[in-house]
Amino acid sequence: PRPFRMSGFVPFNGPFCVAMIASQSTMPLLFWSWVNQSQNALVNFYNRNASSPMTNETLAMSYAAAVGSALTVAFGLATMIQKRYDPATAKNLLRWVAFPSAVVASSLNCYIVRSPEIDSGVPLMDKDGKDVLPGETSSAAATMGVYSTTISRAILQAPVYFLPPVLLATGPIKAYIARFPTLSIPITTYLILVSFGIGLPSTVAIFPQISEIPAASLEPKFQALQNPKTGKPYEALYFNKGL
C-alpha cells in the first residue's frame, strides 16, 4: 500500500512528526506517538525481506510490543517532566520529549517487527543475484540486516528533530518569523518535511538494501560453498536486508 512504501514515508509520516513536536501536553503527545509508531510498524513490515514468512499472529504481537514500547517511553518522559518542573517550564520541555521518545520507539519498533527474520533467516546470493544454496537461509545475515536497519531508523530521527530548530534560529528565517508570527507553524512544518525528505534517503543509503557479508561470518554450511566460476570458496555473499 502507498502509505507504507518507503517512497510514501515522508508525505504520510511527516505530518505525524510535526504533530508530535507541536504537542505540549501528555495526551496529544501519546496520541500522535501511537499514530506515528503504528505507521512505522507497517512501514517496517512491508519493507522487510519478504522471503522471511511472518504469520498474522506474529505481526499482531510485534505491533503491540512496538507501539506499546513507544507509548511507554513517551508517557514516561512526559510524566517525569511534569512532575519535576513547574507548568510553564514543563510545557516548553515537552516539545523536546518527541526526539528521545522517537529514537527509542522507532528503534524498538523496527527491531521488534523485523526480529522474526532472525529466527527464519534470509536466502543468500552471489554477485549475480543467484541463490547459492536454494532452500537454505542464514540467521547471521538476517541479524546483520535487522541490526543495520534498526540503526538507520534511529539516525533518521536526528535531522527531523534537530535541523528545523537550527534553521529557525538563523538570522533571516528568525527575523522573517518575528515579522510575520502567523507563518511560524507553516514554516516549521515545511522545514520538518524538508529535513525528513533529506534525512530518509541519506540514512537508508548508509546500509545498502543488497548487503554484503563475509563468508567467515556465516554458518558453516555457507562457508564451505565454492564459487563455480572460480572453483574457490566464496569470500563474501549477498542478501536483501529490506529497507
Phi, psi and omega in degrees: 000145185303318181298341185250007173282154178297327178291341179259004185297314183293307183295331182267325182268336181305311179300329178293321177296319177299315181296322178296315181294326182282347183291129182237017173213166189295313186297312176299322179297317179294318181297311183288333173295320178296313180298315181298311183286333175296316178292321178300318181299319181287326175296316179297321181293312185284345180250018176282179171286109188292348178285347178268113183292148176215123181283162177298326179294316178295319178298316181296318179294320179294318179298313181298317180293317182294309182291323178299319179294322180297314181293325179296316179296311182297314181293319181297314179293318180296317180296317180299317181294317182292333178279329187267340185235159177292160186307319183293315180292319180299321180298321179287324182286333184299331180294338179272352178293330184303320184292302181298325179292324179291321180297307182295313184294316181295322179294312179297318180303309182297314183296316183294316181291324184269346186301331176302337178298329182295321180288319183277335182078171179231150178292152178248147184233163170269187183299333182272001179085013181270133179297121186279337180215080184307136179087352180248148180230164181240121175285331179296316178293320179298319179298315178299318181294317181293316181296316182294322178293321178297318179297318181295325178295323179292316181295327182302329184292333185300304180296329182293321187259344182251325183295314179303313179300323179295315180293322180294336181272354179288155186309299185299314182291319179299317180293321181294318179292324178296328180280324180233078185301330182293343180270002183301311182292312178301320180292318178298316179299315180299315181295323178295315181294321177295317179297320178296316181295328177281318185290323185299303180296329180293315182286326177295325183286345180300320179239104184304148180300316174268103187260154179256141177224133179298141180299329181294341181269358184264175177294154182307326183296336178267331181295331183273354182293140178253142176286117182298339181281327184251340183076009180244159178298147176297137174274330179208152176233173188230155178207158178271111183275353186083188181239000000 
